[in-house]
Amino acid sequence: MAARLSPRTKALLVNSPANPTGTVLSAERLAALCRLGPWVVSDEIYHGLTYEGPEHTVLEFTDHAFVLNGFSKAFAMTGWRVGY
């Protein structure tokens, strides 16, 4: 990822846990992405819905981030598009 950054890079977009595979970034990989410098925008809408291993929020590793989340997945509010 570091090789792909340029002076024009303003942010990195991360999706963990990822849909549809459920892949979760390890703490080490997430921390390494946070050390790259640009803002990190982390889509964590599926946070809390994993079945194996620990999951982490980007905010454990940096304050230089935005977290996107919502209520519809975690609270089974199908059809409600309420996010934060």
PDB file of N, CA, C and O in Angstrom:
ATOM      1  N   MET A   1       0.821  -1.180   0.000  1.00  0.00           N
ATOM      2  CA  MET A   1       0.000   0.000   0.000  1.00  0.00           C
ATOM      3  C   MET A   1       0.870   1.250   0.000  1.00  0.00           C
ATOM      4  O   MET A   1       0.548   2.225  -0.679  1.00  0.00           O
ATOM      5  N   ALA A   2       1.954   1.235   0.742  1.00  0.00           N
ATOM      6  CA  ALA A   2       2.825   2.417   0.829  1.00  0.00           C
ATOM      7  C   ALA A   2       3.345   2.822  -0.541  1.00  0.00           C
ATOM      8  O   ALA A   2       3.488   4.013  -0.816  1.00  0.00           O
ATOM      9  N   ALA A   3       3.629   1.860  -1.400  1.00  0.00           N
ATOM     10  CA  ALA A   3       4.150   2.156  -2.737  1.00  0.00           C
ATOM     11  C   ALA A   3       3.105   2.852  -3.607  1.00  0.00           C
ATOM     12  O   ALA A   3       3.465   3.524  -4.574  1.00  0.00           O
ATOM     13  N   ARG A   4       1.850   2.709  -3.291  1.00  0.00           N
ATOM     14  CA  ARG A   4       0.775   3.307  -4.093  1.00  0.00           C
ATOM     15  C   ARG A   4       0.407   4.725  -3.650  1.00  0.00           C
ATOM     16  O   ARG A   4      -0.353   5.405  -4.339  1.00  0.00           O
ATOM     17  N   LEU A   5       0.932   5.175  -2.515  1.00  0.00           N
ATOM     18  CA  LEU A   5       0.628   6.514  -2.032  1.00  0.00           C
ATOM     19  C   LEU A   5       1.349   7.554  -2.868  1.00  0.00           C
ATOM     20  O   LEU A   5       2.446   7.313  -3.371  1.00  0.00           O
ATOM     21  N   SER A   6       0.723   8.713  -3.011  1.00  0.00           N
ATOM     22  CA  SER A   6       1.337   9.822  -3.728  1.00  0.00           C
ATOM     23  C   SER A   6       1.047  11.098  -2.942  1.00  0.00           C
ATOM     24  O   SER A   6       0.279  11.068  -1.980  1.00  0.00           O
ATOM     25  N   PRO A   7       1.643  12.204  -3.334  1.00  0.00           N
ATOM     26  CA  PRO A   7       1.335  13.463  -2.655  1.00  0.00           C
ATOM     27  C   PRO A   7      -0.147  13.854  -2.761  1.00  0.00           C
ATOM     28  O   PRO A   7      -0.640  14.652  -1.965  1.00  0.00           O
ATOM     29  N   ARG A   8      -0.838  13.295  -3.732  1.00  0.00           N
ATOM     30  CA  ARG A   8      -2.267  13.580  -3.898  1.00  0.00           C
ATOM     31  C   ARG A   8      -3.160  12.722  -3.002  1.00  0.00           C
ATOM     32  O   ARG A   8      -4.354  12.998  -2.890  1.00  0.00           O
ATOM     33  N   THR A   9      -2.616  11.702  -2.372  1.00  0.00           N
ATOM     34  CA  THR A   9      -3.404  10.812  -1.519  1.00  0.00           C
ATOM     35  C   THR A   9      -3.862  11.566  -0.280  1.00  0.00           C
ATOM     36  O   THR A   9      -3.046  12.074   0.490  1.00  0.00           O
ATOM     37  N   LYS A  10      -5.157  11.632  -0.100  1.00  0.00           N
ATOM     38  CA  LYS A  10      -5.725  12.331   1.055  1.00  0.00           C
ATOM     39  C   LYS A  10      -6.200  11.370   2.137  1.00  0.00           C
ATOM     40  O   LYS A  10      -6.209  11.719   3.318  1.00  0.00           O
ATOM     41  N   ALA A  11      -6.594  10.162   1.741  1.00  0.00           N
ATOM     42  CA  ALA A  11      -7.134   9.224   2.716  1.00  0.00           C
ATOM     43  C   ALA A  11      -7.052   7.800   2.166  1.00  0.00           C
ATOM     44  O   ALA A  11      -6.962   7.579   0.958  1.00  0.00           O
ATOM     45  N   LEU A  12      -7.084   6.849   3.088  1.00  0.00           N
ATOM     46  CA  LEU A  12      -7.174   5.429   2.750  1.00  0.00           C
ATOM     47  C   LEU A  12      -8.556   4.957   3.174  1.00  0.00           C
ATOM     48  O   LEU A  12      -9.025   5.310   4.256  1.00  0.00           O
ATOM     49  N   LEU A  13      -9.206   4.171   2.342  1.00  0.00           N
ATOM     50  CA  LEU A  13     -10.509   3.613   2.676  1.00  0.00           C
ATOM     51  C   LEU A  13     -10.324   2.149   3.049  1.00  0.00           C
ATOM     52  O   LEU A  13      -9.788   1.361   2.269  1.00  0.00           O
ATOM     53  N   VAL A  14     -10.772   1.794   4.245  1.00  0.00           N
ATOM     54  CA  VAL A  14     -10.603   0.445   4.777  1.00  0.00           C
ATOM     55  C   VAL A  14     -11.982  -0.116   5.094  1.00  0.00           C
ATOM     56  O   VAL A  14     -12.847   0.604   5.593  1.00  0.00           O
ATOM     57  N   ASN A  15     -12.190  -1.394   4.809  1.00  0.00           N
ATOM     58  CA  ASN A  15     -13.444  -2.061   5.114  1.00  0.00           C
ATOM     59  C   ASN A  15     -13.120  -3.346   5.865  1.00  0.00           C
ATOM     60  O   ASN A  15     -12.728  -4.341   5.256  1.00  0.00           O
ATOM     61  N   SER A  16     -13.282  -3.330   7.173  1.00  0.00           N
ATOM     62  CA  SER A  16     -12.971  -4.504   7.983  1.00  0.00           C
ATOM     63  C   SER A  16     -13.934  -4.543   9.160  1.00  0.00           C
ATOM     64  O   SER A  16     -13.988  -3.591   9.940  1.00  0.00           O
ATOM     65  N   PRO A  17     -14.682  -5.604   9.303  1.00  0.00           N
ATOM     66  CA  PRO A  17     -14.795  -6.807   8.498  1.00  0.00           C
ATOM     67  C   PRO A  17     -15.377  -6.504   7.117  1.00  0.00           C
ATOM     68  O   PRO A  17     -16.229  -5.631   6.955  1.00  0.00           O
ATOM     69  N   ALA A  18     -14.896  -7.240   6.149  1.00  0.00           N
ATOM     70  CA  ALA A  18     -15.299  -7.032   4.759  1.00  0.00           C
ATOM     71  C   ALA A  18     -16.487  -7.911   4.400  1.00  0.00           C
ATOM     72  O   ALA A  18     -16.610  -9.044   4.864  1.00  0.00           O
ATOM     73  N   ASN A  19     -17.339  -7.370   3.581  1.00  0.00           N
ATOM     74  CA  ASN A  19     -18.464  -8.129   3.057  1.00  0.00           C
ATOM     75  C   ASN A  19     -18.151  -8.456   1.600  1.00  0.00           C
ATOM     76  O   ASN A  19     -17.712  -7.539   0.906  1.00  0.00           O
ATOM     77  N   PRO A  20     -18.323  -9.618   1.080  1.00  0.00           N
ATOM     78  CA  PRO A  20     -19.072 -10.737   1.641  1.00  0.00           C
ATOM     79  C   PRO A  20     -18.197 -11.802   2.293  1.00  0.00           C
ATOM     80  O   PRO A  20     -18.720 -12.797   2.795  1.00  0.00           O
ATOM     81  N   THR A  21     -16.878 -11.617   2.298  1.00  0.00           N
ATOM     82  CA  THR A  21     -16.003 -12.684   2.776  1.00  0.00           C
ATOM     83  C   THR A  21     -15.882 -12.742   4.284  1.00  0.00           C
ATOM     84  O   THR A  21     -15.558 -13.799   4.827  1.00  0.00           O
ATOM     85  N   GLY A  22     -16.129 -11.647   4.978  1.00  0.00           N
ATOM     86  CA  GLY A  22     -15.969 -11.618   6.424  1.00  0.00           C
ATOM     87  C   GLY A  22     -14.518 -11.470   6.849  1.00  0.00           C
ATOM     88  O   GLY A  22     -14.196 -11.634   8.025  1.00  0.00           O
ATOM     89  N   THR A  23     -13.642 -11.163   5.903  1.00  0.00           N
ATOM     90  CA  THR A  23     -12.226 -11.002   6.215  1.00  0.00           C
ATOM     91  C   THR A  23     -12.034  -9.845   7.186  1.00  0.00           C
ATOM     92  O   THR A  23     -12.601  -8.768   7.006  1.00  0.00           O
ATOM     93  N   VAL A  24     -11.228 -10.080   8.216  1.00  0.00           N
ATOM     94  CA  VAL A  24     -10.941  -9.071   9.223  1.00  0.00           C
ATOM     95  C   VAL A  24      -9.455  -8.751   9.165  1.00  0.00           C
ATOM     96  O   VAL A  24      -8.622  -9.657   9.174  1.00  0.00           O
ATOM     97  N   LEU A  25      -9.115  -7.460   9.105  1.00  0.00           N
ATOM     98  CA  LEU A  25      -7.709  -7.072   9.128  1.00  0.00           C
ATOM     99  C   LEU A  25      -7.124  -7.353  10.502  1.00  0.00           C
ATOM    100  O   LEU A  25      -7.765  -7.099  11.522  1.00  0.00           O
ATOM    101  N   SER A  26      -5.912  -7.875  10.525  1.00  0.00           N
ATOM    102  CA  SER A  26      -5.242  -8.123  11.797  1.00  0.00           C
ATOM    103  C   SER A  26      -4.878  -6.795  12.442  1.00  0.00           C
ATOM    104  O   SER A  26      -4.812  -5.769  11.765  1.00  0.00           O
ATOM    105  N   ALA A  27      -4.644  -6.812  13.740  1.00  0.00           N
ATOM    106  CA  ALA A  27      -4.248  -5.600  14.455  1.00  0.00           C
ATOM    107  C   ALA A  27      -2.960  -5.040  13.880  1.00  0.00           C
ATOM    108  O   ALA A  27      -2.814  -3.823  13.762  1.00  0.00           O
ATOM    109  N   GLU A  28      -2.029  -5.904  13.523  1.00  0.00           N
ATOM    110  CA  GLU A  28      -0.748  -5.465  12.980  1.00  0.00           C
ATOM    111  C   GLU A  28      -0.927  -4.756  11.639  1.00  0.00           C
ATOM    112  O   GLU A  28      -0.314  -3.716  11.400  1.00  0.00           O
ATOM    113  N   ARG A  29      -1.755  -5.310  10.773  1.00  0.00           N
ATOM    114  CA  ARG A  29      -1.968  -4.708   9.452  1.00  0.00           C
ATOM    115  C   ARG A  29      -2.722  -3.385   9.574  1.00  0.00           C
ATOM    116  O   ARG A  29      -2.392  -2.419   8.886  1.00  0.00           O
ATOM    117  N   LEU A  30      -3.713  -3.336  10.428  1.00  0.00           N
ATOM    118  CA  LEU A  30      -4.466  -2.104  10.628  1.00  0.00           C
ATOM    119  C   LEU A  30      -3.573  -1.008  11.213  1.00  0.00           C
ATOM    120  O   LEU A  30      -3.650   0.148  10.797  1.00  0.00           O
ATOM    121  N   ALA A  31      -2.737  -1.370  12.165  1.00  0.00           N
ATOM    122  CA  ALA A  31      -1.796  -0.405  12.746  1.00  0.00           C
ATOM    123  C   ALA A  31      -0.812   0.091  11.695  1.00  0.00           C
ATOM    124  O   ALA A  31      -0.479   1.276  11.672  1.00  0.00           O
ATOM    125  N   ALA A  32      -0.343  -0.795  10.830  1.00  0.00           N
ATOM    126  CA  ALA A  32       0.599  -0.399   9.771  1.00  0.00           C
ATOM    127  C   ALA A  32      -0.059   0.574   8.793  1.00  0.00           C
ATOM    128  O   ALA A  32       0.584   1.527   8.353  1.00  0.00           O
ATOM    129  N   LEU A  33      -1.315   0.354   8.448  1.00  0.00           N
ATOM    130  CA  LEU A  33      -2.032   1.275   7.567  1.00  0.00           C
ATOM    131  C   LEU A  33      -2.166   2.651   8.223  1.00  0.00           C
ATOM    132  O   LEU A  33      -2.068   3.674   7.546  1.00  0.00           O
ATOM    133  N   CYS A  34      -2.384   2.673   9.510  1.00  0.00           N
ATOM    134  CA  CYS A  34      -2.523   3.938  10.227  1.00  0.00           C
ATOM    135  C   CYS A  34      -1.219   4.716  10.272  1.00  0.00           C
ATOM    136  O   CYS A  34      -1.238   5.945  10.331  1.00  0.00           O
ATOM    137  N   ARG A  35      -0.097   4.028  10.245  1.00  0.00           N
ATOM    138  CA  ARG A  35       1.214   4.688  10.291  1.00  0.00           C
ATOM    139  C   ARG A  35       1.625   5.280   8.949  1.00  0.00           C
ATOM    140  O   ARG A  35       2.633   5.985   8.884  1.00  0.00           O
ATOM    141  N   LEU A  36       0.885   5.019   7.883  1.00  0.00           N
ATOM    142  CA  LEU A  36       1.275   5.504   6.559  1.00  0.00           C
ATOM    143  C   LEU A  36       1.126   7.010   6.396  1.00  0.00           C
ATOM    144  O   LEU A  36       1.768   7.598   5.527  1.00  0.00           O
ATOM    145  N   GLY A  37       0.296   7.641   7.209  1.00  0.00           N
ATOM    146  CA  GLY A  37       0.201   9.088   7.162  1.00  0.00           C
ATOM    147  C   GLY A  37      -1.128   9.685   6.771  1.00  0.00           C
ATOM    148  O   GLY A  37      -1.625  10.554   7.487  1.00  0.00           O
ATOM    149  N   PRO A  38      -1.745   9.260   5.654  1.00  0.00           N
ATOM    150  CA  PRO A  38      -3.026   9.885   5.279  1.00  0.00           C
ATOM    151  C   PRO A  38      -4.124   9.537   6.288  1.00  0.00           C
ATOM    152  O   PRO A  38      -3.987   8.610   7.086  1.00  0.00           O
ATOM    153  N   TRP A  39      -5.214  10.305   6.230  1.00  0.00           N
ATOM    154  CA  TRP A  39      -6.380   9.973   7.026  1.00  0.00           C
ATOM    155  C   TRP A  39      -6.835   8.559   6.665  1.00  0.00           C
ATOM    156  O   TRP A  39      -6.642   8.111   5.535  1.00  0.00           O
ATOM    157  N   VAL A  40      -7.429   7.870   7.612  1.00  0.00           N
ATOM    158  CA  VAL A  40      -7.989   6.546   7.364  1.00  0.00           C
ATOM    159  C   VAL A  40      -9.503   6.649   7.541  1.00  0.00           C
ATOM    160  O   VAL A  40      -9.987   7.071   8.591  1.00  0.00           O
ATOM    161  N   VAL A  41     -10.238   6.263   6.511  1.00  0.00           N
ATOM    162  CA  VAL A  41     -11.696   6.195   6.573  1.00  0.00           C
ATOM    163  C   VAL A  41     -12.034   4.716   6.685  1.00  0.00           C
ATOM    164  O   VAL A  41     -11.805   3.945   5.752  1.00  0.00           O
ATOM    165  N   SER A  42     -12.573   4.330   7.817  1.00  0.00           N
ATOM    166  CA  SER A  42     -12.813   2.916   8.099  1.00  0.00           C
ATOM    167  C   SER A  42     -14.305   2.619   8.119  1.00  0.00           C
ATOM    168  O   SER A  42     -15.034   3.107   8.982  1.00  0.00           O
ATOM    169  N   ASP A  43     -14.753   1.811   7.158  1.00  0.00           N
ATOM    170  CA  ASP A  43     -16.138   1.368   7.104  1.00  0.00           C
ATOM    171  C   ASP A  43     -16.269   0.165   8.033  1.00  0.00           C
ATOM    172  O   ASP A  43     -15.825  -0.934   7.702  1.00  0.00           O
ATOM    173  N   GLU A  44     -16.874   0.377   9.185  1.00  0.00           N
ATOM    174  CA  GLU A  44     -16.981  -0.685  10.189  1.00  0.00           C
ATOM    175  C   GLU A  44     -18.434  -1.092  10.429  1.00  0.00           C
ATOM    176  O   GLU A  44     -18.815  -1.419  11.553  1.00  0.00           O
ATOM    177  N   ILE A  45     -19.244  -1.068   9.364  1.00  0.00           N
ATOM    178  CA  ILE A  45     -20.657  -1.386   9.491  1.00  0.00           C
ATOM    179  C   ILE A  45     -20.884  -2.829   9.967  1.00  0.00           C
ATOM    180  O   ILE A  45     -21.906  -3.121  10.589  1.00  0.00           O
ATOM    181  N   TYR A  46     -19.942  -3.724   9.678  1.00  0.00           N
ATOM    182  CA  TYR A  46     -20.090  -5.124  10.106  1.00  0.00           C
ATOM    183  C   TYR A  46     -19.330  -5.428  11.394  1.00  0.00           C
ATOM    184  O   TYR A  46     -19.229  -6.587  11.795  1.00  0.00           O
ATOM    185  N   HIS A  47     -18.796  -4.395  12.043  1.00  0.00           N
ATOM    186  CA  HIS A  47     -18.077  -4.594  13.314  1.00  0.00           C
ATOM    187  C   HIS A  47     -19.039  -5.219  14.328  1.00  0.00           C
ATOM    188  O   HIS A  47     -20.167  -4.754  14.493  1.00  0.00           O
ATOM    189  N   GLY A  48     -18.592  -6.254  14.989  1.00  0.00           N
ATOM    190  CA  GLY A  48     -19.437  -6.953  15.948  1.00  0.00           C
ATOM    191  C   GLY A  48     -20.183  -8.125  15.357  1.00  0.00           C
ATOM    192  O   GLY A  48     -20.891  -8.833  16.074  1.00  0.00           O
ATOM    193  N   LEU A  49     -20.038  -8.345  14.052  1.00  0.00           N
ATOM    194  CA  LEU A  49     -20.746  -9.452  13.398  1.00  0.00           C
ATOM    195  C   LEU A  49     -19.777 -10.489  12.848  1.00  0.00           C
ATOM    196  O   LEU A  49     -20.053 -11.111  11.822  1.00  0.00           O
ATOM    197  N   THR A  50     -18.657 -10.678  13.510  1.00  0.00           N
ATOM    198  CA  THR A  50     -17.697 -11.695  13.085  1.00  0.00           C
ATOM    199  C   THR A  50     -17.832 -12.912  13.990  1.00  0.00           C
ATOM    200  O   THR A  50     -18.300 -12.814  15.124  1.00  0.00           O
ATOM    201  N   TYR A  51     -17.418 -14.045  13.473  1.00  0.00           N
ATOM    202  CA  TYR A  51     -17.601 -15.286  14.220  1.00  0.00           C
ATOM    203  C   TYR A  51     -16.288 -15.930  14.653  1.00  0.00           C
ATOM    204  O   TYR A  51     -16.288 -16.835  15.487  1.00  0.00           O
ATOM    205  N   GLU A  52     -15.171 -15.471  14.094  1.00  0.00           N
ATOM    206  CA  GLU A  52     -13.873 -16.040  14.456  1.00  0.00           C
ATOM    207  C   GLU A  52     -12.867 -14.944  14.717  1.00  0.00           C
ATOM    208  O   GLU A  52     -12.806 -13.963  13.976  1.00  0.00           O
ATOM    209  N   GLY A  53     -12.087 -15.101  15.754  1.00  0.00           N
ATOM    210  CA  GLY A  53     -10.973 -14.207  16.021  1.00  0.00           C
ATOM    211  C   GLY A  53     -11.382 -12.810  16.449  1.00  0.00           C
ATOM    212  O   GLY A  53     -12.544 -12.418  16.345  1.00  0.00           O
ATOM    213  N   PRO A  54     -10.402 -12.076  16.930  1.00  0.00           N
ATOM    214  CA  PRO A  54     -10.677 -10.714  17.399  1.00  0.00           C
ATOM    215  C   PRO A  54     -10.865  -9.743  16.243  1.00  0.00           C
ATOM    216  O   PRO A  54     -10.320  -9.943  15.158  1.00  0.00           O
ATOM    217  N   GLU A  55     -11.621  -8.714  16.476  1.00  0.00           N
ATOM    218  CA  GLU A  55     -11.764  -7.647  15.503  1.00  0.00           C
ATOM    219  C   GLU A  55     -11.353  -6.345  16.180  1.00  0.00           C
ATOM    220  O   GLU A  55     -11.467  -6.201  17.398  1.00  0.00           O
ATOM    221  N   HIS A  56     -10.882  -5.415  15.391  1.00  0.00           N
ATOM    222  CA  HIS A  56     -10.366  -4.166  15.934  1.00  0.00           C
ATOM    223  C   HIS A  56     -10.972  -2.986  15.188  1.00  0.00           C
ATOM    224  O   HIS A  56     -11.327  -3.090  14.014  1.00  0.00           O
ATOM    225  N   THR A  57     -11.081  -1.883  15.877  1.00  0.00           N
ATOM    226  CA  THR A  57     -11.488  -0.640  15.244  1.00  0.00           C
ATOM    227  C   THR A  57     -10.234   0.178  14.965  1.00  0.00           C
ATOM    228  O   THR A  57      -9.250   0.091  15.699  1.00  0.00           O
ATOM    229  N   VAL A  58     -10.275   0.962  13.915  1.00  0.00           N
ATOM    230  CA  VAL A  58      -9.132   1.788  13.536  1.00  0.00           C
ATOM    231  C   VAL A  58      -8.786   2.772  14.658  1.00  0.00           C
ATOM    232  O   VAL A  58      -7.636   3.194  14.781  1.00  0.00           O
ATOM    233  N   LEU A  59      -9.769   3.132  15.469  1.00  0.00           N
ATOM    234  CA  LEU A  59      -9.544   4.100  16.532  1.00  0.00           C
ATOM    235  C   LEU A  59      -8.664   3.559  17.659  1.00  0.00           C
ATOM    236  O   LEU A  59      -8.240   4.324  18.525  1.00  0.00           O
ATOM    237  N   GLU A  60      -8.384   2.267  17.662  1.00  0.00           N
ATOM    238  CA  GLU A  60      -7.426   1.700  18.614  1.00  0.00           C
ATOM    239  C   GLU A  60      -5.999   2.122  18.267  1.00  0.00           C
ATOM    240  O   GLU A  60      -5.111   2.079  19.118  1.00  0.00           O
ATOM    241  N   PHE A  61      -5.784   2.527  17.018  1.00  0.00           N
ATOM    242  CA  PHE A  61      -4.426   2.753  16.534  1.00  0.00           C
ATOM    243  C   PHE A  61      -4.137   4.194  16.144  1.00  0.00           C
ATOM    244  O   PHE A  61      -2.971   4.571  16.023  1.00  0.00           O
ATOM    245  N   THR A  62      -5.160   5.004  15.945  1.00  0.00           N
ATOM    246  CA  THR A  62      -4.950   6.395  15.552  1.00  0.00           C
ATOM    247  C   THR A  62      -6.196   7.231  15.828  1.00  0.00           C
ATOM    248  O   THR A  62      -7.316   6.721  15.859  1.00  0.00           O
ATOM    249  N   ASP A  63      -5.974   8.516  16.025  1.00  0.00           N
ATOM    250  CA  ASP A  63      -7.084   9.465  16.094  1.00  0.00           C
ATOM    251  C   ASP A  63      -7.244  10.179  14.758  1.00  0.00           C
ATOM    252  O   ASP A  63      -8.141  11.005  14.590  1.00  0.00           O
ATOM    253  N   HIS A  64      -6.374   9.858  13.817  1.00  0.00           N
ATOM    254  CA  HIS A  64      -6.351  10.477  12.491  1.00  0.00           C
ATOM    255  C   HIS A  64      -7.234   9.639  11.556  1.00  0.00           C
ATOM    256  O   HIS A  64      -6.793   9.186  10.500  1.00  0.00           O
ATOM    257  N   ALA A  65      -8.502   9.446  11.976  1.00  0.00           N
ATOM    258  CA  ALA A  65      -9.393   8.540  11.245  1.00  0.00           C
ATOM    259  C   ALA A  65     -10.844   8.952  11.390  1.00  0.00           C
ATOM    260  O   ALA A  65     -11.225   9.666  12.317  1.00  0.00           O
ATOM    261  N   PHE A  66     -11.641   8.479  10.443  1.00  0.00           N
ATOM    262  CA  PHE A  66     -13.095   8.595  10.489  1.00  0.00           C
ATOM    263  C   PHE A  66     -13.645   7.173  10.472  1.00  0.00           C
ATOM    264  O   PHE A  66     -13.183   6.336   9.697  1.00  0.00           O
ATOM    265  N   VAL A  67     -14.622   6.901  11.319  1.00  0.00           N
ATOM    266  CA  VAL A  67     -15.263   5.592  11.341  1.00  0.00           C
ATOM    267  C   VAL A  67     -16.690   5.752  10.834  1.00  0.00           C
ATOM    268  O   VAL A  67     -17.431   6.617  11.300  1.00  0.00           O
ATOM    269  N   LEU A  68     -17.064   4.914   9.881  1.00  0.00           N
ATOM    270  CA  LEU A  68     -18.428   4.866   9.364  1.00  0.00           C
ATOM    271  C   LEU A  68     -19.103   3.637   9.947  1.00  0.00           C
ATOM    272  O   LEU A  68     -18.562   2.535   9.862  1.00  0.00           O
ATOM    273  N   ASN A  69     -20.259   3.809  10.527  1.00  0.00           N
ATOM    274  CA  ASN A  69     -20.963   2.691  11.130  1.00  0.00           C
ATOM    275  C   ASN A  69     -22.456   2.981  11.070  1.00  0.00           C
ATOM    276  O   ASN A  69     -22.868   4.012  10.539  1.00  0.00           O
ATOM    277  N   GLY A  70     -23.245   2.104  11.594  1.00  0.00           N
ATOM    278  CA  GLY A  70     -24.689   2.293  11.576  1.00  0.00           C
ATOM    279  C   GLY A  70     -25.382   1.354  12.525  1.00  0.00           C
ATOM    280  O   GLY A  70     -24.747   0.538  13.192  1.00  0.00           O
ATOM    281  N   PHE A  71     -26.690   1.475  12.580  1.00  0.00           N
ATOM    282  CA  PHE A  71     -27.493   0.653  13.478  1.00  0.00           C
ATOM    283  C   PHE A  71     -28.148  -0.540  12.783  1.00  0.00           C
ATOM    284  O   PHE A  71     -28.488  -1.523  13.441  1.00  0.00           O
ATOM    285  N   SER A  72     -28.328  -0.467  11.463  1.00  0.00           N
ATOM    286  CA  SER A  72     -29.135  -1.464  10.765  1.00  0.00           C
ATOM    287  C   SER A  72     -28.555  -2.869  10.837  1.00  0.00           C
ATOM    288  O   SER A  72     -29.319  -3.828  10.951  1.00  0.00           O
ATOM    289  N   LYS A  73     -27.251  -3.029  10.777  1.00  0.00           N
ATOM    290  CA  LYS A  73     -26.662  -4.377  10.807  1.00  0.00           C
ATOM    291  C   LYS A  73     -26.644  -4.936  12.224  1.00  0.00           C
ATOM    292  O   LYS A  73     -27.152  -6.033  12.458  1.00  0.00           O
ATOM    293  N   ALA A  74     -26.075  -4.209  13.163  1.00  0.00           N
ATOM    294  CA  ALA A  74     -25.886  -4.716  14.526  1.00  0.00           C
ATOM    295  C   ALA A  74     -27.192  -4.923  15.281  1.00  0.00           C
ATOM    296  O   ALA A  74     -27.274  -5.781  16.160  1.00  0.00           O
ATOM    297  N   PHE A  75     -28.219  -4.137  14.940  1.00  0.00           N
ATOM    298  CA  PHE A  75     -29.472  -4.218  15.688  1.00  0.00           C
ATOM    299  C   PHE A  75     -30.640  -4.736  14.845  1.00  0.00           C
ATOM    300  O   PHE A  75     -31.804  -4.544  15.196  1.00  0.00           O
ATOM    301  N   ALA A  76     -30.311  -5.397  13.729  1.00  0.00           N
ATOM    302  CA  ALA A  76     -31.320  -6.018  12.859  1.00  0.00           C
ATOM    303  C   ALA A  76     -32.442  -5.057  12.500  1.00  0.00           C
ATOM    304  O   ALA A  76     -33.623  -5.391  12.593  1.00  0.00           O
ATOM    305  N   MET A  77     -32.051  -3.866  12.090  1.00  0.00           N
ATOM    306  CA  MET A  77     -33.016  -2.848  11.695  1.00  0.00           C
ATOM    307  C   MET A  77     -33.105  -2.802  10.172  1.00  0.00           C
ATOM    308  O   MET A  77     -32.811  -1.779   9.552  1.00  0.00           O
ATOM    309  N   THR A  78     -33.510  -3.911   9.585  1.00  0.00           N
ATOM    310  CA  THR A  78     -33.592  -4.035   8.145  1.00  0.00           C
ATOM    311  C   THR A  78     -34.408  -2.900   7.536  1.00  0.00           C
ATOM    312  O   THR A  78     -35.531  -2.621   7.956  1.00  0.00           O
ATOM    313  N   GLY A  79     -33.814  -2.255   6.536  1.00  0.00           N
ATOM    314  CA  GLY A  79     -34.512  -1.175   5.868  1.00  0.00           C
ATOM    315  C   GLY A  79     -34.247   0.208   6.472  1.00  0.00           C
ATOM    316  O   GLY A  79     -34.455   1.224   5.809  1.00  0.00           O
ATOM    317  N   TRP A  80     -33.803   0.247   7.691  1.00  0.00           N
ATOM    318  CA  TRP A  80     -33.488   1.523   8.332  1.00  0.00           C
ATOM    319  C   TRP A  80     -32.062   1.889   7.973  1.00  0.00           C
ATOM    320  O   TRP A  80     -31.140   1.129   8.270  1.00  0.00           O
ATOM    321  N   ARG A  81     -31.864   2.992   7.365  1.00  0.00           N
ATOM    322  CA  ARG A  81     -30.518   3.444   6.975  1.00  0.00           C
ATOM    323  C   ARG A  81     -30.077   4.540   7.925  1.00  0.00           C
ATOM    324  O   ARG A  81     -29.961   5.703   7.539  1.00  0.00           O
ATOM    325  N   VAL A  82     -29.833   4.162   9.162  1.00  0.00           N
ATOM    326  CA  VAL A  82     -29.411   5.109  10.184  1.00  0.00           C
ATOM    327  C   VAL A  82     -27.931   4.843  10.464  1.00  0.00           C
ATOM    328  O   VAL A  82     -27.561   3.780  10.964  1.00  0.00           O
ATOM    329  N   GLY A  83     -27.112   5.805  10.141  1.00  0.00           N
ATOM    330  CA  GLY A  83     -25.677   5.606  10.318  1.00  0.00           C
ATOM    331  C   GLY A  83     -25.039   6.717  11.113  1.00  0.00           C
ATOM    332  O   GLY A  83     -25.650   7.748  11.394  1.00  0.00           O
ATOM    333  N   TYR A  84     -23.805   6.479  11.463  1.00  0.00           N
ATOM    334  CA  TYR A  84     -23.015   7.489  12.157  1.00  0.00           C
ATOM    335  C   TYR A  84     -21.568   7.317  11.788  1.00  0.00           C
ATOM    336  O   TYR A  84     -20.717   8.068  12.262  1.00  0.00           O
TER     337      TYR A  84
END
